[in-house]
Amino acid sequence: MKSTIRALTLGAVLAAGSTMGGGAADAQSVEEFYKGRMLSLIIGFAAGDGGYDITSRLFCRYLVTHIPGKPNLLPLNMPGAGGRNAATHAYNIAPKDGSAIVTIEQSLPLQQALGEKFQFDVTKFNWVGNMITGTNVLLTWHASGVKSIEDAKKREVTIGATGSGSSQQPKLMNLLIGTKFKIVSGYQGGGQINLAMERGEVDGRTNTWTSVKSVTPDWLREKKITILTQIGLEKASDLPDVPLMMDLGATAEDRTLLKLLSTSATIGRSLVTTPGVPVERVAALRAAFDATAKDPAFLADAAKAKLEFNTMSGAQMEKLVADIIATPKDLTTKLANVLAGMDADGR
C-alpha cells in the first residue's frame, strides 16, 4: 500500500510539472513554456548516491539557469531495479513535453542490444548529454587482501552491485578470465555499496573512475582501495599501469566480447528527456547542457565539491546509443550466451 501511495504521489508531482498540455503548450515558445515551470529531475538511484544522485543534482541546478525561461527544478529519487524503475516511469508516465529530465543507468543501451525486454526503448529517449564519460574501474577494499586480478583468480571476492547491469563486468570476467567474483546484488545505489565495503560486507565494486576520485578521494589518499582493472575503451590518463578489462581475454573472441561490454562505460552518467518532446525544446535542453559544462560558476562549484565532470553532447550520445543498438546480432548473441553461463555458441 505504501508503495502504491508513493507512486501515485510521485505521479501527481510529475503531472503538476506539466500544467499546460496539447495544442496550447505546443504553440508556446520555448521561453514561454519553461517560464515559471517546475522541472522534475528523476534520479534512478537513492539519495546521496555519489555516482548519479549527487552529480546530477549539482549539474542540473545550473542546467535550469541556461534554459530559456529559467524554470525551477525538483529532484525526485526513484531507486530500484538498477535504474530501470526510473527509465520505465519516464517512458510511460512522465509528461512528454520536456518538463522531465531523467538519469539513465549506463548499462541499459547494451542490455537492450543484448535482448533484455524493457517497457521502454532507449533509442526513443531524447538524449540531453552525458555528465561523466570515460572509464569505469573495478576496485577492492584494502581489508580484502585482494591486490590484483591474479589474486581474484585464487579466492572468492564479493562484489556489491545494484542490479544485473552493474554485475555484468565481474560476471563476464569470471567466465572469460577465471576470476572468482561473487556478486551481491540489490543495493539501491553506490553510496550503500561504499558503506558495505567499509563495514566488510563486500570486498569491492565497480564505479566510474571520476566518481571514485570525486566522491571518495580519501580512499585513494589513504590507500584504502586497489584498482584491479579499468572498464572502458581507453585507459584513463592517470591509470597508465592498470590493465583494461578488454585486454585480459585469452582469445581474440574473448577480447571482442569484453570490449563490447566495455562500451557501457562510455554511456557514463547521462541525462535524457522523454520521447515525444518538441524538437525545439530538445534543442534548448541540449544547448543548456553544453552551456552548463562551460559555466564558470558551475565549474567552481564542482571543484569546491571535489566533483569531476567530463561531458559529451546530446547529439554524440544519440549516435553512440544508436551504434550500440546496431551491434551485429551474432556478436550480441554470443555475449548474451556467455553471460547466461553458456559458451558463445549457446551450448
Buried (B, 14 or more C-beta within 10 A) or exposed (E): EEEEEEBEEBEEEBBBBBEBEEEEBEEBEBEBBBBEBBBBBBBBBBBBBBBBBBBBBBBBBBBBBBBBBEBEBBBBBBBBBBBBBBBBBBBEBBBBBBBBBBBBBBBBBBBBBBEBEEEBEBBEBBBBBBBBBBBBBBBBBBEBEBEEBEBBBEEEBBBBBBBBBBBBBBBBBBBBBBBBBEBBBEBBBBBBBBEBBBEEBBBBBBBBBBBBBBBBEEBEEEEBBBBBBBBBBEBBEEBEEBBBBBEBBEEEBBBBBBBBBBBBBBBBBBBBBBBEBBEEBBBBBBBBBBBBBEBEEBBEBBEEEEBBBBBBBBEBBBEBBEEBBEBEEEBBBBBBBBBEEEEBEEE
